[in-house]
Amino acid sequence: MLEQAESPRSSYDVPQPDTPPLAFYVIRHRDVTGEATGTPRTGFIAEGIQYSDGSCSVRWGGKTPCTHVWGSVLDFLAVHGHGDNTSVRWINGEPGTEWLDQLAAIHRAGTVDS
């Protein structure tokens, strides 16, 4: 019979975050890239989770589903947002409004792909 060893304490014990992960849907209003190739895709295009540290993962569906991890929802939208043609619909709550202010600043600076 094997003895039950005491479980060692993790060297990276992390306290429980103050905020839970937040789920969201990615909604494409206009598919600029798809229009150019003749295969526009609008409506629900992906789902995601924003973690308590602000990073997020996005799960693309379809015939070849995949998951990508981003530093933030803003980083994801900067690449896949197509300007104002894509939005995030929060499912189980919303983060603070500071991310909206940051997104507006990025749009004003013209650094978001359109």
Biopython code that builds the backbone (N, CA, C, O; Angstrom):
import numpy as np
from Bio.PDB.StructureBuilder import StructureBuilder

atoms = [
    (1, "MET", "N", (0.838, -1.183, 0.000)),
    (1, "MET", "CA", (0.000, 0.000, 0.000)),
    (1, "MET", "C", (0.883, 1.246, 0.000)),
    (1, "MET", "O", (1.823, 1.350, 0.788)),
    (2, "LEU", "N", (0.579, 2.171, -0.874)),
    (2, "LEU", "CA", (1.341, 3.412, -0.959)),
    (2, "LEU", "C", (0.845, 4.417, 0.063)),
    (2, "LEU", "O", (-0.356, 4.559, 0.296)),
    (3, "GLU", "N", (1.800, 5.109, 0.666)),
    (3, "GLU", "CA", (1.416, 6.157, 1.606)),
    (3, "GLU", "C", (1.010, 7.400, 0.829)),
    (3, "GLU", "O", (1.557, 7.691, -0.235)),
    (4, "GLN", "N", (0.067, 8.111, 1.364)),
    (4, "GLN", "CA", (-0.367, 9.366, 0.756)),
    (4, "GLN", "C", (0.629, 10.443, 1.164)),
    (4, "GLN", "O", (0.703, 10.805, 2.338)),
    (5, "ALA", "N", (1.380, 10.947, 0.227)),
    (5, "ALA", "CA", (2.339, 12.008, 0.529)),
    (5, "ALA", "C", (1.614, 13.333, 0.678)),
    (5, "ALA", "O", (0.601, 13.588, 0.027)),
    (6, "GLU", "N", (2.157, 14.169, 1.551)),
    (6, "GLU", "CA", (1.562, 15.494, 1.704)),
    (6, "GLU", "C", (1.820, 16.282, 0.423)),
    (6, "GLU", "O", (2.934, 16.298, -0.101)),
    (7, "SER", "N", (0.803, 16.910, -0.051)),
    (7, "SER", "CA", (0.918, 17.676, -1.289)),
    (7, "SER", "C", (1.788, 18.903, -1.052)),
    (7, "SER", "O", (1.504, 19.700, -0.158)),
    (8, "PRO", "N", (2.856, 19.063, -1.852)),
    (8, "PRO", "CA", (3.717, 20.244, -1.647)),
    (8, "PRO", "C", (2.967, 21.520, -2.018)),
    (8, "PRO", "O", (2.107, 21.523, -2.900)),
    (9, "ARG", "N", (3.298, 22.557, -1.353)),
    (9, "ARG", "CA", (2.701, 23.856, -1.645)),
    (9, "ARG", "C", (3.308, 24.378, -2.934)),
    (9, "ARG", "O", (4.517, 24.280, -3.142)),
    (10, "SER", "N", (2.488, 24.922, -3.782)),
    (10, "SER", "CA", (2.960, 25.443, -5.061)),
    (10, "SER", "C", (3.885, 26.625, -4.837)),
    (10, "SER", "O", (3.663, 27.438, -3.940)),
    (11, "SER", "N", (4.913, 26.714, -5.649)),
    (11, "SER", "CA", (5.836, 27.848, -5.526)),
    (11, "SER", "C", (5.253, 29.109, -6.157)),
    (11, "SER", "O", (5.828, 30.189, -6.026)),
    (12, "TYR", "N", (4.128, 28.982, -6.834)),
    (12, "TYR", "CA", (3.498, 30.165, -7.433)),
    (12, "TYR", "C", (2.054, 30.293, -6.996)),
    (12, "TYR", "O", (1.155, 30.501, -7.811)),
    (13, "ASP", "N", (1.845, 30.165, -5.683)),
    (13, "ASP", "CA", (0.487, 30.335, -5.157)),
    (13, "ASP", "C", (-0.003, 31.724, -5.531)),
    (13, "ASP", "O", (0.657, 32.732, -5.279)),
    (14, "VAL", "N", (-1.162, 31.745, -6.130)),
    (14, "VAL", "CA", (-1.741, 32.992, -6.592)),
    (14, "VAL", "C", (-3.058, 33.192, -5.867)),
    (14, "VAL", "O", (-3.887, 32.283, -5.828)),
    (15, "PRO", "N", (-3.262, 34.371, -5.291)),
    (15, "PRO", "CA", (-4.546, 34.587, -4.621)),
    (15, "PRO", "C", (-5.683, 34.620, -5.634)),
    (15, "PRO", "O", (-5.486, 34.955, -6.802)),
    (16, "GLN", "N", (-6.865, 34.267, -5.168)),
    (16, "GLN", "CA", (-8.034, 34.304, -6.050)),
    (16, "GLN", "C", (-8.252, 35.741, -6.497)),
    (16, "GLN", "O", (-8.190, 36.661, -5.681)),
    (17, "PRO", "N", (-8.510, 35.944, -7.799)),
    (17, "PRO", "CA", (-8.707, 37.302, -8.299)),
    (17, "PRO", "C", (-9.972, 37.938, -7.730)),
    (17, "PRO", "O", (-10.898, 37.247, -7.304)),
    (18, "ASP", "N", (-9.990, 39.262, -7.735)),
    (18, "ASP", "CA", (-11.150, 40.002, -7.255)),
    (18, "ASP", "C", (-12.315, 39.939, -8.236)),
    (18, "ASP", "O", (-13.474, 40.062, -7.837)),
    (19, "THR", "N", (-12.009, 39.747, -9.517)),
    (19, "THR", "CA", (-13.062, 39.717, -10.528)),
    (19, "THR", "C", (-13.052, 38.375, -11.242)),
    (19, "THR", "O", (-11.985, 37.814, -11.491)),
    (20, "PRO", "N", (-14.223, 37.858, -11.574)),
    (20, "PRO", "CA", (-14.279, 36.581, -12.292)),
    (20, "PRO", "C", (-13.978, 36.784, -13.771)),
    (20, "PRO", "O", (-14.046, 37.912, -14.259)),
    (21, "PRO", "N", (-13.651, 35.727, -14.488)),
    (21, "PRO", "CA", (-13.505, 35.842, -15.934)),
    (21, "PRO", "C", (-14.840, 36.285, -16.545)),
    (21, "PRO", "O", (-15.909, 35.935, -16.046)),
    (22, "LEU", "N", (-14.760, 37.052, -17.622)),
    (22, "LEU", "CA", (-15.958, 37.547, -18.294)),
    (22, "LEU", "C", (-16.036, 36.954, -19.691)),
    (22, "LEU", "O", (-15.067, 36.988, -20.448)),
    (23, "ALA", "N", (-17.190, 36.418, -20.018)),
    (23, "ALA", "CA", (-17.396, 35.811, -21.339)),
    (23, "ALA", "C", (-17.941, 36.851, -22.314)),
    (23, "ALA", "O", (-18.647, 37.782, -21.926)),
    (24, "PHE", "N", (-17.594, 36.668, -23.600)),
    (24, "PHE", "CA", (-18.111, 37.577, -24.619)),
    (24, "PHE", "C", (-18.273, 36.856, -25.950)),
    (24, "PHE", "O", (-17.649, 35.825, -26.203)),
    (25, "TYR", "N", (-19.129, 37.428, -26.794)),
    (25, "TYR", "CA", (-19.269, 37.011, -28.185)),
    (25, "TYR", "C", (-18.619, 38.075, -29.049)),
    (25, "TYR", "O", (-18.636, 39.258, -28.706)),
    (26, "VAL", "N", (-18.048, 37.659, -30.163)),
    (26, "VAL", "CA", (-17.505, 38.600, -31.148)),
    (26, "VAL", "C", (-18.510, 38.673, -32.288)),
    (26, "VAL", "O", (-18.851, 37.656, -32.892)),
    (27, "ILE", "N", (-18.980, 39.876, -32.578)),
    (27, "ILE", "CA", (-19.984, 40.105, -33.608)),
    (27, "ILE", "C", (-19.371, 40.943, -34.720)),
    (27, "ILE", "O", (-18.869, 42.037, -34.466)),
    (28, "ARG", "N", (-19.406, 40.444, -35.938)),
    (28, "ARG", "CA", (-18.881, 41.174, -37.095)),
    (28, "ARG", "C", (-20.062, 41.817, -37.812)),
    (28, "ARG", "O", (-20.996, 41.134, -38.231)),
    (29, "HIS", "N", (-20.006, 43.142, -37.945)),
    (29, "HIS", "CA", (-21.079, 43.889, -38.600)),
    (29, "HIS", "C", (-20.840, 44.011, -40.104)),
    (29, "HIS", "O", (-21.781, 44.016, -40.898)),
    (30, "ARG", "N", (-19.584, 44.106, -40.472)),
    (30, "ARG", "CA", (-19.207, 44.167, -41.882)),
    (30, "ARG", "C", (-17.858, 43.476, -42.021)),
    (30, "ARG", "O", (-16.927, 43.766, -41.270)),
    (31, "ASP", "N", (-17.753, 42.564, -42.977)),
    (31, "ASP", "CA", (-16.524, 41.799, -43.180)),
    (31, "ASP", "C", (-15.764, 42.374, -44.372)),
    (31, "ASP", "O", (-15.978, 41.973, -45.516)),
    (32, "VAL", "N", (-14.882, 43.313, -44.084)),
    (32, "VAL", "CA", (-14.123, 43.989, -45.135)),
    (32, "VAL", "C", (-13.263, 42.996, -45.904)),
    (32, "VAL", "O", (-13.220, 43.038, -47.134)),
    (33, "THR", "N", (-12.582, 42.110, -45.199)),
    (33, "THR", "CA", (-11.722, 41.123, -45.844)),
    (33, "THR", "C", (-12.544, 40.154, -46.682)),
    (33, "THR", "O", (-12.180, 39.852, -47.818)),
    (34, "GLY", "N", (-13.648, 39.666, -46.130)),
    (34, "GLY", "CA", (-14.510, 38.734, -46.848)),
    (34, "GLY", "C", (-15.129, 39.350, -48.093)),
    (34, "GLY", "O", (-15.321, 38.663, -49.097)),
    (35, "GLU", "N", (-15.442, 40.638, -48.036)),
    (35, "GLU", "CA", (-15.990, 41.315, -49.216)),
    (35, "GLU", "C", (-14.966, 41.311, -50.343)),
    (35, "GLU", "O", (-15.322, 41.159, -51.512)),
    (36, "ALA", "N", (-13.712, 41.476, -49.995)),
    (36, "ALA", "CA", (-12.658, 41.495, -51.011)),
    (36, "ALA", "C", (-12.468, 40.131, -51.658)),
    (36, "ALA", "O", (-12.102, 40.044, -52.830)),
    (37, "THR", "N", (-12.715, 39.066, -50.902)),
    (37, "THR", "CA", (-12.516, 37.713, -51.443)),
    (37, "THR", "C", (-13.816, 37.080, -51.945)),
    (37, "THR", "O", (-13.800, 35.987, -52.512)),
    (38, "GLY", "N", (-14.939, 37.772, -51.734)),
    (38, "GLY", "CA", (-16.224, 37.243, -52.169)),
    (38, "GLY", "C", (-16.884, 36.301, -51.178)),
    (38, "GLY", "O", (-17.869, 35.644, -51.515)),
    (39, "THR", "N", (-16.351, 36.222, -49.948)),
    (39, "THR", "CA", (-16.942, 35.341, -48.923)),
    (39, "THR", "C", (-17.131, 36.099, -47.612)),
    (39, "THR", "O", (-16.528, 35.735, -46.602)),
    (40, "PRO", "N", (-17.956, 37.143, -47.608)),
    (40, "PRO", "CA", (-18.138, 37.894, -46.359)),
    (40, "PRO", "C", (-18.855, 37.067, -45.295)),
    (40, "PRO", "O", (-19.771, 36.300, -45.591)),
    (41, "ARG", "N", (-18.424, 37.240, -44.074)),
    (41, "ARG", "CA", (-19.035, 36.536, -42.948)),
    (41, "ARG", "C", (-19.371, 37.567, -41.882)),
    (41, "ARG", "O", (-18.479, 38.229, -41.352)),
    (42, "THR", "N", (-20.656, 37.704, -41.566)),
    (42, "THR", "CA", (-21.083, 38.662, -40.560)),
    (42, "THR", "C", (-21.887, 37.954, -39.477)),
    (42, "THR", "O", (-22.193, 36.767, -39.593)),
    (43, "GLY", "N", (-22.221, 38.687, -38.435)),
    (43, "GLY", "CA", (-22.933, 38.120, -37.300)),
    (43, "GLY", "C", (-21.941, 37.533, -36.311)),
    (43, "GLY", "O", (-20.802, 37.990, -36.213)),
    (44, "PHE", "N", (-22.380, 36.518, -35.579)),
    (44, "PHE", "CA", (-21.522, 35.866, -34.590)),
    (44, "PHE", "C", (-20.352, 35.190, -35.302)),
    (44, "PHE", "O", (-20.556, 34.383, -36.208)),
    (45, "ILE", "N", (-19.120, 35.520, -34.890)),
    (45, "ILE", "CA", (-17.955, 34.901, -35.538)),
    (45, "ILE", "C", (-17.025, 34.193, -34.558)),
    (45, "ILE", "O", (-16.204, 33.375, -34.973)),
    (46, "ALA", "N", (-17.142, 34.497, -33.256)),
    (46, "ALA", "CA", (-16.238, 33.871, -32.288)),
    (46, "ALA", "C", (-16.783, 34.103, -30.883)),
    (46, "ALA", "O", (-17.701, 34.896, -30.673)),
    (47, "GLU", "N", (-16.190, 33.389, -29.928)),
    (47, "GLU", "CA", (-16.523, 33.600, -28.524)),
    (47, "GLU", "C", (-15.228, 33.738, -27.748)),
    (47, "GLU", "O", (-14.180, 33.252, -28.175)),
    (48, "GLY", "N", (-15.306, 34.398, -26.616)),
    (48, "GLY", "CA", (-14.071, 34.622, -25.876)),
    (48, "GLY", "C", (-14.278, 34.735, -24.385)),
    (48, "GLY", "O", (-15.400, 34.788, -23.882)),
    (49, "ILE", "N", (-13.147, 34.770, -23.693)),
    (49, "ILE", "CA", (-13.103, 34.947, -22.244)),
    (49, "ILE", "C", (-12.044, 35.999, -21.945)),
    (49, "ILE", "O", (-10.920, 35.921, -22.442)),
    (50, "GLN", "N", (-12.411, 36.983, -21.129)),
    (50, "GLN", "CA", (-11.425, 37.923, -20.610)),
    (50, "GLN", "C", (-11.120, 37.513, -19.179)),
    (50, "GLN", "O", (-12.023, 37.407, -18.350)),
    (51, "TYR", "N", (-9.843, 37.284, -18.890)),
    (51, "TYR", "CA", (-9.416, 36.833, -17.575)),
    (51, "TYR", "C", (-9.208, 38.019, -16.650)),
    (51, "TYR", "O", (-9.181, 39.166, -17.097)),
    (52, "SER", "N", (-9.060, 37.744, -15.365)),
    (52, "SER", "CA", (-8.966, 38.803, -14.364)),
    (52, "SER", "C", (-7.755, 39.710, -14.570)),
    (52, "SER", "O", (-7.763, 40.852, -14.110)),
    (53, "ASP", "N", (-6.717, 39.229, -15.248)),
    (53, "ASP", "CA", (-5.542, 40.069, -15.491)),
    (53, "ASP", "C", (-5.665, 40.895, -16.764)),
    (53, "ASP", "O", (-4.733, 41.609, -17.131)),
    (54, "GLY", "N", (-6.820, 40.802, -17.449)),
    (54, "GLY", "CA", (-7.045, 41.583, -18.660)),
    (54, "GLY", "C", (-6.742, 40.832, -19.943)),
    (54, "GLY", "O", (-7.186, 41.252, -21.011)),
    (55, "SER", "N", (-5.997, 39.729, -19.874)),
    (55, "SER", "CA", (-5.730, 38.952, -21.083)),
    (55, "SER", "C", (-7.006, 38.233, -21.506)),
    (55, "SER", "O", (-7.948, 38.118, -20.721)),
    (56, "CYS", "N", (-7.037, 37.755, -22.734)),
    (56, "CYS", "CA", (-8.240, 37.061, -23.188)),
    (56, "CYS", "C", (-7.870, 35.959, -24.163)),
    (56, "CYS", "O", (-6.787, 35.950, -24.749)),
    (57, "SER", "N", (-8.797, 35.037, -24.315)),
    (57, "SER", "CA", (-8.666, 34.018, -25.350)),
    (57, "SER", "C", (-9.915, 34.097, -26.212)),
    (57, "SER", "O", (-11.015, 34.352, -25.722)),
    (58, "VAL", "N", (-9.722, 33.873, -27.507)),
    (58, "VAL", "CA", (-10.820, 33.934, -28.473)),
    (58, "VAL", "C", (-10.876, 32.607, -29.210)),
    (58, "VAL", "O", (-9.864, 32.126, -29.719)),
    (59, "ARG", "N", (-12.045, 32.027, -29.263)),
    (59, "ARG", "CA", (-12.271, 30.743, -29.926)),
    (59, "ARG", "C", (-13.040, 30.963, -31.211)),
    (59, "ARG", "O", (-14.204, 31.364, -31.194)),
    (60, "TRP", "N", (-12.372, 30.694, -32.337)),
    (60, "TRP", "CA", (-12.996, 30.778, -33.651)),
    (60, "TRP", "C", (-13.651, 29.444, -33.952)),
    (60, "TRP", "O", (-13.074, 28.395, -33.663)),
    (61, "GLY", "N", (-14.830, 29.463, -34.520)),
    (61, "GLY", "CA", (-15.526, 28.238, -34.876)),
    (61, "GLY", "C", (-15.304, 27.895, -36.340)),
    (61, "GLY", "O", (-14.295, 28.286, -36.927)),
    (62, "GLY", "N", (-16.232, 27.176, -36.922)),
    (62, "GLY", "CA", (-16.150, 26.833, -38.338)),
    (62, "GLY", "C", (-15.533, 25.471, -38.574)),
    (62, "GLY", "O", (-15.439, 24.645, -37.667)),
    (63, "LYS", "N", (-15.113, 25.253, -39.818)),
    (63, "LYS", "CA", (-14.564, 23.953, -40.213)),
    (63, "LYS", "C", (-13.215, 23.661, -39.568)),
    (63, "LYS", "O", (-12.879, 22.498, -39.341)),
    (64, "THR", "N", (-12.447, 24.690, -39.272)),
    (64, "THR", "CA", (-11.136, 24.509, -38.637)),
    (64, "THR", "C", (-11.064, 25.396, -37.386)),
    (64, "THR", "O", (-10.390, 26.426, -37.403)),
    (65, "PRO", "N", (-11.752, 25.009, -36.304)),
    (65, "PRO", "CA", (-11.765, 25.844, -35.103)),
    (65, "PRO", "C", (-10.380, 25.974, -34.489)),
    (65, "PRO", "O", (-9.558, 25.062, -34.569)),
    (66, "CYS", "N", (-10.140, 27.127, -33.874)),
    (66, "CYS", "CA", (-8.866, 27.352, -33.202)),
    (66, "CYS", "C", (-9.065, 28.374, -32.090)),
    (66, "CYS", "O", (-10.056, 29.104, -32.065)),
    (67, "THR", "N", (-8.115, 28.412, -31.184)),
    (67, "THR", "CA", (-8.160, 29.335, -30.053)),
    (67, "THR", "C", (-6.870, 30.138, -30.033)),
    (67, "THR", "O", (-5.779, 29.584, -30.163)),
    (68, "HIS", "N", (-7.006, 31.455, -29.868)),
    (68, "HIS", "CA", (-5.846, 32.342, -29.773)),
    (68, "HIS", "C", (-5.894, 33.090, -28.453)),
    (68, "HIS", "O", (-6.974, 33.390, -27.945)),
    (69, "VAL", "N", (-4.741, 33.390, -27.902)),
    (69, "VAL", "CA", (-4.635, 34.128, -26.647)),
    (69, "VAL", "C", (-4.067, 35.513, -26.962)),
    (69, "VAL", "O", (-3.113, 35.652, -27.727)),
    (70, "TRP", "N", (-4.676, 36.528, -26.354)),
    (70, "TRP", "CA", (-4.293, 37.917, -26.594)),
    (70, "TRP", "C", (-3.975, 38.601, -25.265)),
    (70, "TRP", "O", (-4.463, 38.183, -24.216)),
    (71, "GLY", "N", (-3.179, 39.621, -25.311)),
    (71, "GLY", "CA", (-2.851, 40.395, -24.114)),
    (71, "GLY", "C", (-4.059, 41.114, -23.541)),
    (71, "GLY", "O", (-4.128, 41.356, -22.336)),
    (72, "SER", "N", (-5.019, 41.460, -24.404)),
    (72, "SER", "CA", (-6.239, 42.139, -23.974)),
    (72, "SER", "C", (-7.272, 42.068, -25.092)),
    (72, "SER", "O", (-6.952, 41.719, -26.229)),
    (73, "VAL", "N", (-8.501, 42.402, -24.758)),
    (73, "VAL", "CA", (-9.547, 42.497, -25.773)),
    (73, "VAL", "C", (-9.189, 43.590, -26.774)),
    (73, "VAL", "O", (-9.477, 43.465, -27.964)),
    (74, "LEU", "N", (-8.559, 44.664, -26.290)),
    (74, "LEU", "CA", (-8.140, 45.748, -27.180)),
    (74, "LEU", "C", (-7.121, 45.259, -28.202)),
    (74, "LEU", "O", (-7.184, 45.633, -29.373)),
    (75, "ASP", "N", (-6.174, 44.417, -27.760)),
    (75, "ASP", "CA", (-5.190, 43.863, -28.691)),
    (75, "ASP", "C", (-5.889, 43.030, -29.767)),
    (75, "ASP", "O", (-5.562, 43.129, -30.950)),
    (76, "PHE", "N", (-6.854, 42.208, -29.343)),
    (76, "PHE", "CA", (-7.609, 41.399, -30.292)),
    (76, "PHE", "C", (-8.342, 42.280, -31.296)),
    (76, "PHE", "O", (-8.276, 42.038, -32.501)),
    (77, "LEU", "N", (-9.044, 43.308, -30.802)),
    (77, "LEU", "CA", (-9.805, 44.186, -31.698)),
    (77, "LEU", "C", (-8.898, 45.005, -32.616)),
    (77, "LEU", "O", (-9.289, 45.339, -33.735)),
    (78, "ALA", "N", (-7.702, 45.326, -32.156)),
    (78, "ALA", "CA", (-6.771, 46.073, -33.003)),
    (78, "ALA", "C", (-6.402, 45.274, -34.251)),
    (78, "ALA", "O", (-6.140, 45.853, -35.305)),
    (79, "VAL", "N", (-6.380, 43.950, -34.133)),
    (79, "VAL", "CA", (-6.031, 43.097, -35.265)),
    (79, "VAL", "C", (-7.269, 42.649, -36.042)),
    (79, "VAL", "O", (-7.267, 42.675, -37.273)),
    (80, "HIS", "N", (-8.313, 42.243, -35.344)),
    (80, "HIS", "CA", (-9.479, 41.643, -35.999)),
    (80, "HIS", "C", (-10.724, 42.524, -35.991)),
    (80, "HIS", "O", (-11.784, 42.090, -36.442)),
    (81, "GLY", "N", (-10.618, 43.743, -35.492)),
    (81, "GLY", "CA", (-11.785, 44.603, -35.370)),
    (81, "GLY", "C", (-12.264, 45.246, -36.653)),
    (81, "GLY", "O", (-13.424, 45.650, -36.742)),
    (82, "HIS", "N", (-11.392, 45.352, -37.657)),
    (82, "HIS", "CA", (-11.759, 45.995, -38.927)),
    (82, "HIS", "C", (-12.386, 47.354, -38.657)),
    (82, "HIS", "O", (-13.466, 47.656, -39.164)),
    (83, "GLY", "N", (-11.708, 48.171, -37.861)),
    (83, "GLY", "CA", (-12.255, 49.480, -37.507)),
    (83, "GLY", "C", (-13.449, 49.305, -36.590)),
    (83, "GLY", "O", (-13.371, 48.581, -35.598)),
    (84, "ASP", "N", (-14.541, 49.955, -36.909)),
    (84, "ASP", "CA", (-15.761, 49.840, -36.100)),
    (84, "ASP", "C", (-16.677, 48.728, -36.601)),
    (84, "ASP", "O", (-17.854, 48.703, -36.242)),
    (85, "ASN", "N", (-16.179, 47.823, -37.408)),
    (85, "ASN", "CA", (-17.018, 46.801, -38.030)),
    (85, "ASN", "C", (-17.176, 45.533, -37.194)),
    (85, "ASN", "O", (-17.860, 44.600, -37.612)),
    (86, "THR", "N", (-16.555, 45.491, -36.029)),
    (86, "THR", "CA", (-16.635, 44.325, -35.152)),
    (86, "THR", "C", (-16.858, 44.816, -33.736)),
    (86, "THR", "O", (-16.271, 45.815, -33.323)),
    (87, "SER", "N", (-17.705, 44.118, -32.988)),
    (87, "SER", "CA", (-17.928, 44.509, -31.603)),
    (87, "SER", "C", (-17.882, 43.287, -30.703)),
    (87, "SER", "O", (-17.973, 42.145, -31.155)),
    (88, "VAL", "N", (-17.739, 43.563, -29.419)),
    (88, "VAL", "CA", (-17.738, 42.540, -28.388)),
    (88, "VAL", "C", (-19.034, 42.677, -27.613)),
    (88, "VAL", "O", (-19.357, 43.766, -27.140)),
    (89, "ARG", "N", (-19.782, 41.592, -27.474)),
    (89, "ARG", "CA", (-21.012, 41.581, -26.678)),
    (89, "ARG", "C", (-20.733, 40.777, -25.420)),
    (89, "ARG", "O", (-20.557, 39.560, -25.479)),
    (90, "TRP", "N", (-20.693, 41.458, -24.281)),
    (90, "TRP", "CA", (-20.402, 40.810, -23.010)),
    (90, "TRP", "C", (-21.589, 39.975, -22.583)),
    (90, "TRP", "O", (-22.734, 40.402, -22.726)),
    (91, "ILE", "N", (-21.329, 38.788, -22.063)),
    (91, "ILE", "CA", (-22.393, 37.842, -21.723)),
    (91, "ILE", "C", (-22.722, 37.868, -20.236)),
    (91, "ILE", "O", (-23.894, 37.942, -19.866)),
    (92, "ASN", "N", (-21.718, 37.809, -19.388)),
    (92, "ASN", "CA", (-21.959, 37.672, -17.947)),
    (92, "ASN", "C", (-21.376, 38.832, -17.155)),
    (92, "ASN", "O", (-20.664, 38.624, -16.173)),
    (93, "GLY", "N", (-21.673, 40.036, -17.577)),
    (93, "GLY", "CA", (-21.149, 41.220, -16.913)),
    (93, "GLY", "C", (-20.240, 41.970, -17.863)),
    (93, "GLY", "O", (-19.953, 41.502, -18.965)),
    (94, "GLU", "N", (-19.794, 43.124, -17.437)),
    (94, "GLU", "CA", (-18.906, 43.936, -18.269)),
    (94, "GLU", "C", (-17.727, 44.386, -17.436)),
    (94, "GLU", "O", (-17.845, 44.581, -16.227)),
    (95, "PRO", "N", (-16.581, 44.551, -18.095)),
    (95, "PRO", "CA", (-15.426, 45.089, -17.365)),
    (95, "PRO", "C", (-15.651, 46.568, -17.087)),
    (95, "PRO", "O", (-16.620, 47.153, -17.570)),
    (96, "GLY", "N", (-14.777, 47.162, -16.327)),
    (96, "GLY", "CA", (-14.851, 48.602, -16.102)),
    (96, "GLY", "C", (-14.788, 49.357, -17.422)),
    (96, "GLY", "O", (-14.415, 48.787, -18.447)),
    (97, "THR", "N", (-15.142, 50.603, -17.404)),
    (97, "THR", "CA", (-15.228, 51.378, -18.649)),
    (97, "THR", "C", (-13.885, 51.859, -19.169)),
    (97, "THR", "O", (-13.820, 52.403, -20.271)),
    (98, "GLU", "N", (-12.803, 51.675, -18.406)),
    (98, "GLU", "CA", (-11.508, 52.192, -18.871)),
    (98, "GLU", "C", (-11.081, 51.578, -20.204)),
    (98, "GLU", "O", (-10.392, 52.235, -20.985)),
    (99, "TRP", "N", (-11.476, 50.333, -20.481)),
    (99, "TRP", "CA", (-11.088, 49.712, -21.752)),
    (99, "TRP", "C", (-11.789, 50.386, -22.917)),
    (99, "TRP", "O", (-11.233, 50.445, -24.014)),
    (100, "LEU", "N", (-13.014, 50.902, -22.704)),
    (100, "LEU", "CA", (-13.705, 51.623, -23.774)),
    (100, "LEU", "C", (-13.002, 52.938, -24.086)),
    (100, "LEU", "O", (-12.890, 53.329, -25.248)),
    (101, "ASP", "N", (-12.529, 53.618, -23.040)),
    (101, "ASP", "CA", (-11.782, 54.857, -23.246)),
    (101, "ASP", "C", (-10.498, 54.585, -24.023)),
    (101, "ASP", "O", (-10.119, 55.367, -24.894)),
    (102, "GLN", "N", (-9.823, 53.469, -23.705)),
    (102, "GLN", "CA", (-8.595, 53.108, -24.415)),
    (102, "GLN", "C", (-8.886, 52.796, -25.877)),
    (102, "GLN", "O", (-8.127, 53.194, -26.762)),
    (103, "LEU", "N", (-9.978, 52.087, -26.134)),
    (103, "LEU", "CA", (-10.341, 51.762, -27.510)),
    (103, "LEU", "C", (-10.648, 53.033, -28.298)),
    (103, "LEU", "O", (-10.228, 53.163, -29.448)),
    (104, "ALA", "N", (-11.375, 53.970, -27.693)),
    (104, "ALA", "CA", (-11.679, 55.237, -28.372)),
    (104, "ALA", "C", (-10.398, 55.983, -28.694)),
    (104, "ALA", "O", (-10.289, 56.575, -29.767)),
    (105, "ALA", "N", (-9.418, 55.972, -27.785)),
    (105, "ALA", "CA", (-8.145, 56.639, -28.036)),
    (105, "ALA", "C", (-7.392, 55.994, -29.179)),
    (105, "ALA", "O", (-6.779, 56.691, -29.988)),
    (106, "ILE", "N", (-7.428, 54.668, -29.258)),
    (106, "ILE", "CA", (-6.769, 53.961, -30.362)),
    (106, "ILE", "C", (-7.403, 54.329, -31.695)),
    (106, "ILE", "O", (-6.698, 54.549, -32.680)),
    (107, "HIS", "N", (-8.734, 54.398, -31.734)),
    (107, "HIS", "CA", (-9.435, 54.784, -32.967)),
    (107, "HIS", "C", (-9.059, 56.220, -33.372)),
    (107, "HIS", "O", (-8.811, 56.494, -34.546)),
    (108, "ARG", "N", (-9.022, 57.114, -32.404)),
    (108, "ARG", "CA", (-8.667, 58.512, -32.699)),
    (108, "ARG", "C", (-7.247, 58.610, -33.244)),
    (108, "ARG", "O", (-6.966, 59.428, -34.120)),
    (109, "ALA", "N", (-6.360, 57.777, -32.724)),
    (109, "ALA", "CA", (-4.961, 57.803, -33.172)),
    (109, "ALA", "C", (-4.776, 57.123, -34.525)),
    (109, "ALA", "O", (-3.727, 57.245, -35.156)),
    (110, "GLY", "N", (-5.808, 56.405, -34.961)),
    (110, "GLY", "CA", (-5.736, 55.743, -36.252)),
    (110, "GLY", "C", (-4.870, 54.498, -36.266)),
    (110, "GLY", "O", (-4.337, 54.129, -37.312)),
    (111, "THR", "N", (-4.718, 53.838, -35.109)),
    (111, "THR", "CA", (-3.851, 52.660, -35.062)),
    (111, "THR", "C", (-4.614, 51.355, -35.146)),
    (111, "THR", "O", (-4.005, 50.288, -35.063)),
    (112, "VAL", "N", (-5.934, 51.403, -35.309)),
    (112, "VAL", "CA", (-6.719, 50.185, -35.443)),
    (112, "VAL", "C", (-6.898, 49.894, -36.921)),
    (112, "VAL", "O", (-7.250, 50.786, -37.693)),
    (113, "ASP", "N", (-6.657, 48.640, -37.326)),
    (113, "ASP", "CA", (-6.863, 48.261, -38.723)),
    (113, "ASP", "C", (-8.316, 48.482, -39.115)),
    (113, "ASP", "O", (-9.225, 48.233, -38.323)),
    (114, "SER", "N", (-8.526, 48.939, -40.308)),
    (114, "SER", "CA", (-9.915, 49.125, -40.760)),
    (114, "SER", "C", (-10.155, 48.363, -42.015)),
    (114, "SER", "O", (-11.263, 48.392, -42.552)),
]
sb = StructureBuilder()
sb.init_structure("model")
sb.init_model(0)
sb.init_chain("A")
sb.init_seg("    ")
for serial, (resi, resn, name, xyz) in enumerate(atoms, 1):
    if name == "N":
        sb.init_residue(resn, " ", resi, " ")
    sb.init_atom(name, np.array(xyz, "f"), 0.0, 1.0, " ", f" {name:<3s}", serial, name[0])
structure = sb.get_structure()
